[in-house]
Amino acid sequence: MSLYTQLQQAKSEEDVKDAYIKALGLKAYTKGLIDIQSKEIWFEAKDTGKTSTYAMFTQLLHYVQVALDKGEEIPPFLAVIDTEKAALMKTADVLVFLKKKTIKWGKSASQYTQEALDEVSTHIGTHFVSFRIATHEDEFISTVKAAIKSGDIIRTQITPDNLKQVFDKWVAMVGREINGINEEDYALLFFADIMHDGKVSTHDNLPAELLHKNDAPVFTLGGKVYELGNKEGYRQFWAIYHKPPKAEYRNYLLERRDSLIPLDERSFKGAYYTPLHVVDKAYDKLTETLGKNWQKDYIVWDMCCGVGNLEVKHSNPRNIYMSTLDEADVDVMKATKTCVAATRFQYDYLNDDITDDGKIDYSLTNKVPETLRKAIAEGKKILVLINPPYAEAMNRENTA
Ligand SMILES: C[S@@+](CC[C@H](N)C(=O)[O-])C[C@H]1O[C@@H](n2cnc3c(N)ncnc32)[C@H](O)[C@@H]1O
């Protein structure tokens, strides 16, 4: 049973503590005045979600202050937990502040004064990482476990395995706060956001860009600037996740934009990337059928190339023309330096350049490069290599 389900069934503070102890796999701990006390972390627990994180930390810091005054050992981390949320911080971030002994605590930890709450809140402001258990249970558990192991609060990495979940959470916490943006553009802003280390972007020429204005993040897309309404979700999101993703994952993540497109739009466009094992098979068949020199002998035109997987294994990219419906896919290929020597362009092969009487006239849009038009006109050997979109496709294996 998940931690969140267990918390929803909790009838007492004891149940809440036990649910967290089990989920975090805590072994050596005691329960007492400090709700859960282990060598690494002290926890303050509540049996509802009504008390604020600040109020819970104020109570916990009272115990830390008492222990400090007595010269007792204190743990490297402090956590507050309840049925809805949890937060973690490093004790080192409050030590200097507590050592000043300026806070007027109440008679007991639970009877804290408004003054103590205000002072603690101001000080701990951005030092803790908070988690909504309903949506970030896994991240909370792995962050606490990693903290115990490493002695540091390590943010969760964005990887191919959690990309979709991270994106959905980004939409809920950040995307919905961006004023005036269309839902179908969330994925582009998401990539601009994650592929940025706070100072510079990891890729040039991404379709959207993250910038900073008056110290706040803003996004640009298609020449327009998009600002965040409430910035708290943004702060909380990036307190949980690490960015940018590891270098080895970056291009792969960008190329998986198809997996983030809303399902109905994706089925409509048949926007499923071609898995590389399918590309291998296709190349084997082509060699079998056209001979081992086909990559040299044929000009290739993939007119629905998406992010270009079908061409990445081609050894002669100068012989390749790649076009596709979404300009953003062309931008992703440019940013990830996919088939740099190939000619890549936006083109709707089912609608562009079709005359009223159903003929093809490349001069209508002038999108098809002159060299390709000439090769077609001269009757050169052209291989149309495509994994076409099928509107009815329900999974990507069907389209391959
Ligand atoms: C099955 S996917 C091919 C994926 C591609 N081989 C890859 O690995 O990314 C089909 C692609 O065709 C594109 N597409 C759909 N309709 C199109 C059209 N009318 N003209 C050009 N491309 C189109 C979709 O956006 C999608 O990227």
The ligand as a Gaussian input file, in Angstrom:
#p B3LYP/6-31G(d) Opt

LIG

0 1
 C        5.357000       7.672000     -37.025000
 S        6.037000       9.254000     -36.871000
 C        7.598000       9.070000     -37.578000
 C        8.616000       9.292000     -36.571000
 C       10.027000       9.529000     -37.030000
 N       10.547000       8.508000     -37.909000
 C       10.846000       9.678000     -35.748000
 O       11.545000       8.748000     -35.372000
 O       10.678000      10.686000     -35.093000
 C        5.173000      10.187000     -38.055000
 C        5.609000      11.632000     -38.138000
 O        4.908000      12.247000     -39.213000
 C        4.564000      13.568000     -38.859000
 N        3.423000      13.955000     -39.708000
 C        2.099000      13.746000     -39.514000
 N        1.386000      14.258000     -40.519000
 C        2.281000      14.814000     -41.388000
 C        2.167000      15.530000     -42.629000
 N        0.976000      15.749000     -43.165000
 N        3.293000      15.966000     -43.215000
 C        4.510000      15.726000     -42.683000
 N        4.681000      15.072000     -41.509000
 C        3.578000      14.610000     -40.873000
 C        4.227000      13.454000     -37.387000
 O        4.339000      14.725000     -36.759000
 C        5.289000      12.451000     -36.909000
 O        6.442000      13.107000     -36.487000

